[in-house]
Amino acid sequence: MEKQLVKTLIVTFLFVMGYMFVMQKHFPKPPQQTEIVKEEKILKTPQASSQINIEKETEKLPETTIGKFIVTYSPRGGYIKNISLKDYQATLLPENIGFIQEAKETEYQPRIGKDKIVFTSAKGQTKEFSFEENVLKIKISPSPARPMVLFSNPLGAKNLQRKPQELFYYQKDSLKKVNPKKADEKILQDIQFAGTCDYHFCLSLIKGAYNIQMVKDENNIYVTMVPPVPEVSLYVGPQIEKNLKPLGLEGVVNYGLFHGVGIGLAKLLYFFHSITKNWGASIILLAIITYVILLPFTAKSTKAMKRMQAVQPEIEELKKKYKDNPQKLNKETLELYKKYKINPIGGCLPLLFQFPVFIALYQVLLKFVELRNANFLWIKDLSQPDHAIKLPFPAPLDYLNVLPLLIVVVGLIQQKVSGPMGGSSEQKSMGLIMTLFMGVIFYNFPSGLTLYWLTQNILTLAYHMRVSRASFHVKTA
């Protein structure tokens, strides 16, 4: 069994390496995720973190609605504290947009327009924040003498629960990402764009040529513009390729190792939504289509497993007979496989072709911003657990999530239908543990991802019931 596992791992590794080679040769490279390069100039000033000091507001700041945004702003200092997106009912993580340290005590008079906020000081200094679609333009007159904060990323414990938080910048034809908590104070030169993102949203400089500085204290990391410029544009909004591509920012959307497969699956999901007008129904259709496409591999895997089950009693006899002679046991087992024309890893190899699809789908459904606040049946938000019934317990057990429980039920039925005939009690116990373990894993997963997995399990159960019924008819004929 150990040798079979080693063989399977080796084949899996070779398959992944081969896949990556093909992807690099025939498809555009996904954004590289690397740490900050050594050539960057590291700040030598030990007091760098004290250069920015934004005091915590003691009173609630005013807010206004501009287009698709709800903007909270501070007249004192004339900057945007934070931005919320009305369509997604979400407050973006970046804060303190347009803050200038030297102007933090300056009182500005705000003037709210249809698409802008203009701050004017008593000395005639102006700071203008104008919104057009998902682009925020910042104009400052006269041009600031010191660095301006493009945004700050909070480092509090609650904020870091919004994973994956990443700072990113595009330099030397590659996109580099870094955990905000692990970021160092640096000056980054010749940057084409830079920003911050979580699963669904991002704020980024629009593609150009910039020098930026990262400044850090124990509560925040600040990305500032050096030298300061009188005008700069930022993308503010969801990570949707059709929004980002015209601005040269499509590389921000990244589905990981199997990025090319993820792009294809996302387009397929959009296509199904154009037909169903419901994201839940679209996920079910996607699960059905991918299952049908991969069915030949599933069939081969099932047949190989059935053959292994058929000879399991003979293998158990060999184990008893040669329990003190491992070499003889291995030789006799291989002879048994040859006799019945069984490939020991035949049940695993077909799964390798499904591996890229499953991994890419996981990334797509996890990061698909369109699932936010999208409802389906009792589910109110496909980007969150299904929260079917409110419970009188603290989080994460404050809701009963039905979809993961259905996964367990379907898994138990499948164990009953396709479990190994004459299998050992250890195998049956392992199957039960794995089924319950899947329920635990999926319990707090986004319901869109859980709905996909449940649909796949139901289809697999139906296929195994059909195969078992066919086998029964063959045996009794």
N, C-alpha and C positions, 0 to 999 in steps of 0.2 A: 504493500500500500504506500510506504514511504517513497519507493522508487517511482511509482506512478505519479505521486504528487510532485516530485522533483521534475519528472519529465513534463508534466503539465505546466509548471512554472517556467521552465526553460522555453517551451513552445510559446507560451504567452509573452514572454520577454522578447523573443525573436519576432513574433507577430507585431508587437507594438513598435519595435525598432524599424521593421520593414514598412509599417504604416507611416511612421514619421518621415522616413526617407521619401516615400511616394508623395506625401503631402507637401514636403518642401520643394519637390521637383516640379509638381504639376499644379499646385495651388498657391495662392498668395500666403505668405507667412503670417501666422497670427502674431499679435503684439508680443514682443519678448518681455518677460518679467525677470528683471535682474536688479541687483542692488545698485546703489549709486556708484558710479565709476570713480576710479582713483584719480583720474586726471582733473577732477573738479577741484576748484580752489576752496580749501577749508578755511572758515573764519578763524582768525587768530586772536580776536578780541574776546577775552573771557567774560566781559560784561555784556556780550551780545544779547542775551536774553532779557536784560534790563532796559534795552532800548525801546521796548514796547510795553506800555502799562495801561491796560484798559480797565478802569474801575467798574466794579459790579453796580448795576443800576439799582437805586433804592426805590424808585417809583416805576410803575408800569409805563413803558414807552408807547407813543402813539403808533397807530398802524393805518394803512390805507390800501384800497384795492386798485390795482392798475392792470387792466387786461386780465390775464390768467393768473396773476400773482397777488398775494397778500403780503405787503411790505411793512415790516416793523422798522422804524427809523429813529434816530436820536438827533434832535436839534442841537444838542450840546456836542460839538465835534463834527456835526454834519456828515453822518455816515449811515449805512444800512446795517441794522443789527442782525436781522435774519429775513429769509424769504420763504413763503409757503406757496405751494401749488394748489390752486382751488380744485382742478380736475381730479387730482389724486389724493386730496385731503392729507397732504404730507408737508411737514416742515423740513426744509433741507438742512443738512448738518453744518455747512459753512456759515460763519458769522463774521461780523465786523468788516463788511465789504466797504472799501474806500476810506478806512480809518487812517488818519495821519496823526502821529504822536504830538507834533508841535501845535496841532489845532484842537487838541482834546478838550481844552477849557474854553474854546471859542463858542459863543452862542450864535447860531445861525437862525435866520428866519426861513422856514420851509414854505415853498409854494407848490401846491399839488396841481399838476396838469392832467390832461387826459392820458398821457403815456409817459409822464416823467415826474420826478421830484427835483426841484431846484432849491439849493440852500444858498442863502446870501448873508454874509456877515456885515457888521456895521461899517467895516472898512472897504466894502465892495467886493470882497473875495467871494467867488461862486464855486459850488460843486454841484454838477448836474448828473442825475442818474436817469437815463431814458431807456424804456423797454420797447422792443419791437420783436414780436413773436417770442423766441427763446433767447434773444440776444440782449444783454445789458451793456449799454455804453456809458462809460464814466468820463466826464470832461471836467477838468479843474482849471480855474483861471484866478490868478496867474499860476504858472506851472510850479508845483511844489518843489521846495529845495531839498527835502528829505524823503526817504522811501515812503511809499504808500502801501498799506496792507490791501492786497487783493482779496484775501479771505484768511480766517483763522479756523483751525480744526480743533474742537474741544477734545481733551484727552481724559475726561472724567470716566469713571467706571461704567456708568449707565450709557454714555455715548459709545464706549468701546464695545458694548453689546450689539451695536448695529453693524454686524459684520457682513461682508468684508470691507472695512474702511481702508482706503488706500490713497496715498498721494501718488501722483504720476507726473511724468514729464517726458516729452519727446525730444530726443537729442541723438545726433549721429545716426539717423534713419532707424531708430528703434525706440519703442515705448518702454520706459523703465518705471517700475512701481515699487513702493516701499510702505511698510506699516508705519502710520504716523507716530506710534509710540517708540519705534526704533529709528526714526529719522534723526539725522544729525544736523547741526547748524552749518549751513554751507552756502556758498555763492555758486549758482549754476549759470554758466555762460553759453551763449548761442543756443538757446532753447527755442524750439518752434512753437510749443504750447506746453502748459502745465496746469494741473488742477487737482481736484479731490473727488472721490466717488465712493458710493456704497453699492449695494446690490442693484438698485433701481435708478438712482439719480446721480448727476455729476454737475460740477461747476468747473469750467475750464477756460483758459485764455483761447481766443480764436487764433488759428494758425497764423504765425508771423515770425518775427525775430526778436527775442527778448533775453534779458539777463534778470534773473530773480534771485532772491535771498530767502533762505529758511531760517527763521528765528524761533527759539523754543523756550518755554518756561514749564513749570510743573503742571500747569492747567491747559495750555494751548500750544499748538505749533502754528506759526504765522508764515504765510507766503507773501513776500513783499516785492514790489517792482523796483529794481535798481539799474540804472539811475531812474528817478521818477520821470514820468512822461505826462503831458497834459491831457492825453486821451487814450483810452484803452477799452477793448470790447471783450466781454465774457459770454460764454454759453451757459445758460442756467436752465436745467430741466431734466427730463427723463433720458435714459440711455436707450434711445431708439435710433437705429442706423439711418433711417431716412431723414431724421432731423440733423444728425451729426455729419453725414457724408458731405453735404454741400459746403460745410465749414472746414472740411479736411480733418475731422475728428473721429472718423469711423473706427479708427484703431482702438478707441476707448472701449468699445463693445468687444468683449473677449470671452469665448466659451471654453477656454482652457486648451488641453492637449488636442482635442478633436474639434478644433474651431471650425474647420471647413464643413464637417458633418453638422455641427450646430447651426451654422448659417442656413444650410439646406432645410433642416427641420423647422427652424423659425419661419422660413418662407412658406413651408407647407402648412404650418399652423395659421399663418395669415390667410392663406388660400381657403382653408376650411372655415375660418371665421367669416370670410366674405360670403359664404354660403349659409352658414347656420346663424350668424349674428349673435352667437353666444360662445364665450370662451370655454365653458365647461363642456358643451357638446363638441366643440372643436378638439379638445383634448381627447375625448373618447374616440372621435374619428381618427385622430392621429395614432392613438394606441392600436386601433383596429388595422389601419393601413400598415403600420410598421410590423405588426404581428403577422399579417398576411405575407408581407415581403420576406420576412425572416422565417416563415413557416418551413421551407425546405430544410433549413439548418436545424430547426426545432425537431422536425421529423427524424432526421439522421441521429440527433442526440438521443431522442426517445428510443429509437430502435436499438441503439448501442446499449442504452441502459437496460432495456428489456432482456437483451442477450446476456448481459452481466448478471441480471437477476435469475435467469434460467439456470445458469451454471453455479449459482451461489451455494446450493447444497453440496455439490461436488467439491467446491473450494473449501468449504467447512470441513469436509471429510479429509481432504489433503492436509489441512492445518492440524487436525487431530493426529493423523498418521505420522506426519513429519515435524511434530512440534519441537523436537530436539535436533533437527537437521535443517536449518534455514536454507542452505544452498540447495539441498534436494527439493525442498518445498518450492523454491523459486523456479527450479528447472521443470518440475511437474506442473506447476501452475501455467508456465509458458506453453508447455505441450498441450495443456487443456485448451488454452486460448487458440492455439493453432488448429486443434481438432475441430473446434466450433467456429473457426474463422472470426475471432473476436479481437478487435483492437482495444487494448486496455484503456487508452485515452480517447477512444472514439466518441464517448459521450461528452468529452470536454472540448475537443477541437471545433465542432460546429459553433459552440458558444463564443469562441474567439471572434467570429465574424459579427456577433451581436454586441460585443464589448464596446466598440466605438459608438454605436448608436445609443446604448444605455447611458454611457458616461456623458455624451453630448446632450442627450435629452435631460439628464439631471441638471446640467448647467443651464440649459435654455429655460426650463420651467422654473428654476430657482431665481433666475434673473429677469424673467419676462415681466416688464413693468405693467403691461396691459392687464395682468391678472389682479392688480390692486383694485379692490372694491368691486371686482367682477363677481356677480352672484350666479349660483346654479343650484337648483333644488333648495335645500335648507341652508346652503353655504352662502354666506354674505360677502366673503372676501377670499378668492382663490389663492391669494398670496399668503394667507394665514391658515392655521389649522381650522377644521370645519366648525368647531365650537357649537355642536348641536344642542347640548343641554347645559345650562348653568348649574354649577355645583357649589356647595357651601364650604369650599376648601381654598387655601391659598394657592397662588400660581406655583408651578405649572399645572396643577390639578383643579383649577377653578372652572374648567369646562370638560364635559364629556365629548371626546372626539370619536365619531362613529366610523369614519372611513378606515382608520387603523384597526378597529375591532373587526370590521368586515374582512380586512386582509387576513387576520388571524383565523376567522371562521372558514374562509375559502381555503386557506393553507391547510387547516386540519382536515377538511373534506378531501383535499387533494392527496394528503398523506394516506387517507383511508383508501382512495381509489387507486393510486399509483405506487403505494408503498411496496417495498421489496417482499416478494412472497418468500416465506420462510426466513426472513431477515432476523438478525439477532436482536435481542432486547436493547443492546447498546445502540444499534442503528435506529431503531424506533424511537428511543429516547432522544437521540441526537436530532432526528427529524422534528420531534415535538419542540425541543429547545429552540431550534432554528426558526420554527414558525412563530413561537412566542417572541423571540428576539426581534423578528421583523416588525411585529406589532409595536414593540417598544421603540425601535428606531424611527418608525414613521409617525409615532404618536404626536409629535410637535412639528412635523414637517409641514410645509405649505400644502394646503388641500388640493391644489392643482396637480402637484407632483404625486400625492397620494392617490388621487383619482386615476391618474395614468397607470400607476402600478396596480391598483385594484382591478382596472379593466383588463390589463395584461394577465393577471392571475386568473380572472374569470374565464378568459379565452383559453388559457393553458389548461384549466380544469376541464372545460368542455372538450378540448382535444384529447386529454388523457382518458376521459370517460368514453369517448368514441373508440379510442384504441383498445381500452380494456374490454368494451362490449364486443368489438370485432374479434379479439383474442378468445373471448368466452365462446362465441359462435364457432370459431375454428376448432376449439378443443372438444365441443359437444357434437360437432357434425359427424 
